[in-house]
Amino acid sequence: MIIDLRSDTVTKPSKGMLDAMMSAQVGDDVFDEDPTVKLLEERLADMFGKSKALFFPSGSMANQAALKLHTNPGEQVICDKFAHIYNYEAGGASFNSGISCKLIDGNRGMFTAKQVEAAINPDAFYYAKTTLVEVENTANRGGGSLWDFEELKKIRTVCNAHELGYHLDGARLWNALVEKNETPKQYGELFDSISVCLSKGLGCPIGSVLIGNTAIMKDAVRIRKVFGGNMRQVGYLAAAGLYALDNNLNRLTDDHKRAKEIGDVLSKLTFIKSVEPIETNIIIFELQADVDESLFISKLAQKDIKLIGMGSGKLRLVTHMDYTQELHMRFMGILNSLNL
């Protein structure tokens, strides 16, 4: 059996989720007539204490719509150098919104309010106008790192003082919530807009949702249409999201536990140079300089194990709901017996 640890997006819908999808009531969502989509959107808006939520086919599209809603062409968003919107959304910030990114050299994808303050451009015509601050929690390239909520509040204060928008890429916010015992409403009170992913960690086949108050979400449906994201009987997918919220949230702690156990094993192997701190379900590690990365990946592939390279000599493993305890014990044994 293949052990696929490339991402928490590789999961397949469970039988319970498939049953929920197949029994969903649906309608044409472009005509605003899909009852299951409405249920999902209303539930998530209520969870975060916001007035509006909108279903998107992908997290990248939800983030890109948020950038478009917050900014005008020629303006600038402040984000970390590891941010998903900068590294993994195909240059969408410039292509879709005509904006640039002011990158902060943070710590594992996270930065401070003081760094935000320093990154805001002066109010002069020859600078790009800073209009938005973007945060990613958990931070993917930071190894699923968790933000200090008090620091997020300090950044909100800076945003208020400078009249900046505040967007949260919460693709893996669910992991942060269960690990730190925080609530969606805490984040809803802090951020102007929030994107959450249903296909990372929660086991859905597709889907993200953008959440915000009426003012910021006023043109969200129009922007989604421009990006080609309006869908028809999408309630089948929304039903998967509702099922996931009911059944798959609390089990994320299992993923975190297994990730930390993998990290403990990796840290004791002689061919591993370093393992970054593990807080949730992502393990980022580096091989010793004399170990060939392609050989390492090939050796694991021969044992039906898949992982991903992140560049700069770093490799990534991600635990998820289809990575069972049985597969976990098998993988740990393979790691301990691996010869390079």
C-alpha positions as CSV (number, residue, x, y, z in Angstrom):
1,M,0.0,0.0,0.0
2,I,1.3,3.4,-0.9
3,I,2.1,5.8,1.9
4,D,1.5,9.3,0.4
5,L,2.9,12.1,2.6
6,R,3.2,14.7,-0.1
7,S,0.3,16.8,1.2
8,D,-2.9,16.7,3.2
9,T,-4.7,17.3,-0.1
10,V,-4.2,13.7,-1.2
11,T,-7.1,12.3,0.9
12,K,-10.1,10.6,-0.6
13,P,-13.7,11.2,0.7
14,S,-14.8,8.7,3.3
15,K,-17.9,6.6,2.9
16,G,-19.8,8.9,5.3
17,M,-18.7,11.9,3.3
18,L,-19.7,10.3,0.0
19,D,-23.1,9.4,1.4
20,A,-23.6,13.0,2.5
21,M,-22.6,14.2,-1.0
22,M,-24.9,11.9,-2.8
23,S,-27.9,12.8,-0.7
24,A,-27.4,16.5,-0.9
25,Q,-30.1,18.8,-2.1
26,V,-28.8,20.9,-4.9
27,G,-29.7,23.8,-7.3
28,D,-28.1,26.2,-9.6
29,D,-25.7,28.2,-7.5
30,V,-25.2,30.9,-10.2
31,F,-28.9,31.6,-9.8
32,D,-28.3,31.6,-6.0
33,E,-30.5,28.5,-5.7
34,D,-28.3,25.8,-4.2
35,P,-29.6,25.2,-0.7
36,T,-26.6,23.1,0.5
37,V,-24.1,25.8,-0.6
38,K,-26.1,28.3,1.3
39,L,-26.1,26.1,4.4
40,L,-22.3,25.8,4.2
41,E,-21.7,29.5,3.6
42,E,-24.1,30.5,6.4
43,R,-22.5,28.1,8.8
44,L,-19.0,29.3,8.2
45,A,-20.0,33.0,8.3
46,D,-21.7,32.3,11.7
47,M,-18.7,30.3,13.0
48,F,-16.4,33.3,12.4
49,G,-18.9,36.0,13.4
50,K,-19.0,37.5,9.9
51,S,-22.0,38.4,7.7
52,K,-21.0,36.7,4.5
53,A,-19.2,33.7,3.1
54,L,-18.6,32.5,-0.4
55,F,-17.7,29.0,-1.7
56,F,-14.6,28.8,-4.1
57,P,-13.2,25.9,-6.0
58,S,-9.7,26.5,-4.6
59,G,-7.8,28.3,-1.9
60,S,-5.7,30.1,-4.4
61,M,-8.8,31.6,-6.0
62,A,-10.2,32.6,-2.6
63,N,-7.0,34.3,-1.7
64,Q,-6.7,36.0,-5.1
65,A,-10.3,37.3,-4.8
66,A,-9.4,38.7,-1.4
67,L,-6.4,40.5,-2.8
68,K,-8.6,42.0,-5.5
69,L,-11.3,43.0,-3.1
70,H,-8.8,44.8,-0.8
71,T,-6.6,46.6,-3.3
72,N,-6.4,48.6,-6.5
73,P,-3.8,48.2,-9.2
74,G,-0.4,49.7,-8.3
75,E,-0.9,49.1,-4.6
76,Q,1.1,46.8,-2.4
77,V,0.4,44.0,0.1
78,I,2.7,43.2,3.0
79,C,3.4,39.5,3.5
80,D,6.1,37.1,4.6
81,K,8.7,35.9,2.1
82,F,7.3,32.4,2.6
83,A,3.7,33.4,2.0
84,H,1.6,31.1,-0.2
85,I,0.2,34.2,-2.1
86,Y,3.7,35.1,-3.1
87,N,5.3,31.7,-3.7
88,Y,2.6,29.3,-4.8
89,E,-0.2,31.2,-6.6
90,A,1.6,31.7,-10.0
91,G,2.2,35.4,-9.7
92,G,-1.5,36.0,-9.3
93,A,-1.2,39.1,-7.2
94,S,0.4,40.9,-10.1
95,F,-1.5,39.2,-12.9
96,N,-5.0,39.4,-11.3
97,S,-4.8,42.6,-9.2
98,G,-1.8,44.5,-10.6
99,I,-0.3,44.8,-7.1
100,S,3.2,44.1,-5.7
101,C,4.3,42.2,-2.6
102,K,6.4,43.8,0.1
103,L,8.2,40.8,1.6
104,I,9.1,40.5,5.3
105,D,12.0,38.4,6.3
106,G,10.1,36.7,9.1
107,N,10.7,33.6,11.3
108,R,9.2,30.4,9.8
109,G,6.6,32.4,7.9
110,M,5.7,34.6,10.8
111,F,6.6,38.3,11.5
112,T,6.0,41.0,14.1
113,A,3.9,44.1,14.3
114,K,7.1,46.1,14.4
115,Q,8.2,44.5,11.1
116,V,4.8,45.4,9.6
117,E,5.2,49.0,10.7
118,A,8.7,49.2,9.2
119,A,7.4,47.7,5.9
120,I,4.7,50.3,5.3
121,N,5.7,52.6,2.4
122,P,6.0,56.3,3.0
123,D,3.0,58.4,1.8
124,A,4.7,59.7,-1.3
125,F,3.6,59.5,-5.0
126,Y,6.7,57.6,-6.1
127,Y,6.1,54.7,-3.7
128,A,3.5,51.9,-4.2
129,K,0.6,52.6,-1.8
130,T,0.5,50.0,1.1
131,T,-3.1,48.9,1.5
132,L,-3.1,45.4,2.9
133,V,-1.4,43.0,5.3
134,E,-1.6,39.3,4.7
135,V,-0.9,36.5,7.2
136,E,-0.8,32.7,6.7
137,N,-1.8,30.5,9.7
138,T,-0.6,27.9,9.8
139,A,2.4,28.8,7.7
140,N,3.1,26.1,5.1
141,R,6.7,26.8,4.4
142,G,7.3,27.5,8.1
143,G,6.5,23.8,8.7
144,G,2.9,24.3,9.8
145,S,4.0,27.0,12.3
146,L,1.5,28.6,14.6
147,W,1.2,32.3,15.1
148,D,1.1,33.9,18.5
149,F,-2.5,35.4,18.7
150,E,-1.2,38.3,20.8
151,E,1.1,39.3,17.9
152,L,-1.7,39.0,15.5
153,K,-3.7,41.5,17.7
154,K,-0.7,43.9,17.6
155,I,-0.6,43.7,13.8
156,R,-4.3,44.5,13.8
157,T,-3.5,47.7,15.8
158,V,-1.0,48.7,13.2
159,C,-3.5,48.1,10.4
160,N,-6.0,50.2,12.2
161,A,-3.5,53.0,12.7
162,H,-2.6,53.1,9.0
163,E,-6.0,52.2,7.5
164,L,-4.8,48.9,6.1
165,G,-6.8,45.8,5.2
166,Y,-6.0,42.6,7.1
167,H,-6.4,39.2,5.3
168,L,-5.8,35.8,6.7
169,D,-4.9,32.9,4.5
170,G,-6.3,30.2,6.8
171,A,-5.9,27.2,4.5
172,R,-4.8,25.3,7.5
173,L,-6.4,27.5,10.2
174,W,-8.3,24.4,11.4
175,N,-5.0,22.9,12.6
176,A,-4.2,26.1,14.5
177,L,-7.6,26.1,16.1
178,V,-7.4,22.6,17.5
179,E,-3.8,22.8,18.5
180,K,-4.1,26.1,20.4
181,N,-7.7,25.7,21.5
182,E,-8.6,29.0,19.8
183,T,-12.0,29.8,18.3
184,P,-13.1,30.9,14.8
185,K,-14.8,34.0,16.3
186,Q,-11.5,35.2,17.8
187,Y,-10.1,35.3,14.2
188,G,-13.3,36.7,12.8
189,E,-13.0,39.7,15.2
190,L,-9.4,40.3,14.1
191,F,-9.4,39.9,10.3
192,D,-11.3,41.7,7.6
193,S,-11.3,38.6,5.4
194,I,-10.4,35.0,6.0
195,S,-10.0,32.1,3.5
196,V,-10.4,28.6,4.8
197,C,-9.7,25.4,3.0
198,L,-11.9,22.3,3.2
199,S,-9.6,19.9,1.2
200,K,-6.5,20.3,3.5
201,G,-6.8,18.3,6.7
202,L,-10.6,18.0,6.6
203,G,-10.7,15.4,3.8
204,C,-13.0,17.1,1.3
205,P,-12.3,16.5,-2.4
206,I,-12.4,20.2,-3.3
207,G,-13.3,23.6,-2.0
208,S,-12.4,26.7,0.0
209,V,-14.5,29.5,1.5
210,L,-13.8,33.2,1.7
211,I,-15.4,34.9,4.7
212,G,-15.9,38.6,5.6
213,N,-18.4,41.3,6.4
214,T,-20.8,42.8,3.9
215,A,-18.6,45.7,2.9
216,I,-15.5,43.7,1.9
217,M,-17.6,40.9,0.3
218,K,-19.8,43.2,-1.7
219,D,-18.2,42.3,-5.1
220,A,-16.9,38.8,-4.1
221,V,-19.4,37.0,-6.4
222,R,-18.4,39.3,-9.3
223,I,-14.7,38.7,-8.8
224,R,-15.3,35.0,-8.5
225,K,-17.1,35.1,-11.9
226,V,-14.2,37.1,-13.5
227,F,-11.8,34.4,-12.2
228,G,-14.0,31.7,-13.7
229,G,-15.1,30.3,-10.4
230,N,-18.8,30.4,-10.5
231,M,-20.3,26.9,-10.4
232,R,-23.7,25.3,-10.8
233,Q,-24.9,22.3,-8.7
234,V,-22.0,22.7,-6.3
235,G,-24.0,21.6,-3.3
236,Y,-22.6,18.1,-3.8
237,L,-19.2,19.6,-2.8
238,A,-20.7,21.9,-0.1
239,A,-22.2,18.8,1.5
240,A,-18.7,17.3,1.9
241,G,-17.7,20.5,3.7
242,L,-20.6,20.3,6.1
243,Y,-19.8,16.7,6.8
244,A,-16.2,17.6,7.4
245,L,-17.0,20.3,9.9
246,D,-19.2,17.9,11.8
247,N,-16.8,14.9,11.8
248,N,-13.2,15.7,10.9
249,L,-12.1,18.7,12.9
250,N,-11.2,17.2,16.3
251,R,-9.3,14.3,14.7
252,L,-6.6,16.8,13.4
253,T,-4.9,16.2,16.7
254,D,-4.1,12.7,15.5
255,D,-2.2,14.1,12.5
256,H,-0.2,16.5,14.8
257,K,0.7,13.6,17.2
258,R,2.0,11.4,14.3
259,A,3.9,14.3,12.7
260,K,5.8,14.9,16.0
261,E,6.5,11.2,16.3
262,I,8.0,11.2,12.8
263,G,10.1,14.2,13.7
264,D,11.5,12.4,16.7
265,V,12.6,9.5,14.5
266,L,14.1,11.8,11.8
267,S,16.1,13.8,14.4
268,K,17.9,10.6,15.5
269,L,18.9,9.5,12.0
270,T,22.6,10.2,11.1
271,F,21.8,11.2,7.5
272,I,19.3,13.9,8.6
273,K,21.0,17.3,9.2
274,S,18.0,19.1,10.9
275,V,14.3,18.9,11.5
276,E,12.4,22.1,11.9
277,P,10.1,22.6,14.9
278,I,6.9,20.6,14.4
279,E,3.7,22.2,15.8
280,T,1.0,20.7,13.6
281,N,0.9,18.2,10.7
282,I,3.9,19.4,8.6
283,I,7.4,18.1,8.9
284,I,10.2,20.0,7.1
285,F,13.7,18.5,7.3
286,E,17.1,18.7,5.6
287,L,19.5,16.0,4.6
288,Q,23.2,16.0,5.4
289,A,25.3,17.7,2.7
290,D,26.8,14.4,1.6
291,V,23.4,12.7,1.1
292,D,22.0,12.8,-2.4
293,E,18.4,14.1,-2.2
294,S,17.2,12.2,-5.3
295,L,18.7,9.0,-4.0
296,F,16.8,9.5,-0.7
297,I,13.5,10.1,-2.5
298,S,14.1,7.2,-4.8
299,K,14.8,4.8,-1.9
300,L,11.6,5.8,-0.2
301,A,9.7,5.5,-3.5
302,Q,10.9,1.9,-3.9
303,K,9.1,1.3,-0.6
304,D,5.9,3.0,-1.9
305,I,6.4,6.2,0.1
306,K,5.8,9.6,-1.5
307,L,7.1,12.9,-0.2
308,I,7.9,16.3,-1.7
309,G,11.0,18.5,-2.2
310,M,10.6,22.1,-1.3
311,G,13.8,23.4,-2.8
312,S,16.9,24.8,-1.0
313,G,17.6,21.3,0.2
314,K,14.5,20.9,2.2
315,L,12.0,18.1,2.1
316,R,8.4,17.9,3.4
317,L,6.1,15.3,4.9
318,V,2.5,16.0,5.7
319,T,0.3,13.8,7.8
320,H,-3.5,13.5,7.1
321,M,-6.6,11.5,7.8
322,D,-5.8,8.8,5.2
323,Y,-2.4,8.3,6.9
324,T,-3.6,5.7,9.5
325,Q,-1.9,4.4,12.6
326,E,-1.1,1.2,10.7
327,L,0.6,3.1,7.9
328,H,2.3,5.3,10.5
329,M,4.0,2.4,12.3
330,R,5.1,0.9,8.9
331,F,6.6,4.2,7.9
332,M,8.4,4.7,11.2
333,G,9.9,1.2,10.8
334,I,11.1,1.9,7.3
335,L,12.7,5.2,8.4
336,N,14.6,3.4,11.2
337,S,15.9,0.7,8.8
338,L,16.8,3.0,5.9
339,N,20.4,2.8,4.7
340,L,21.9,5.5,2.5
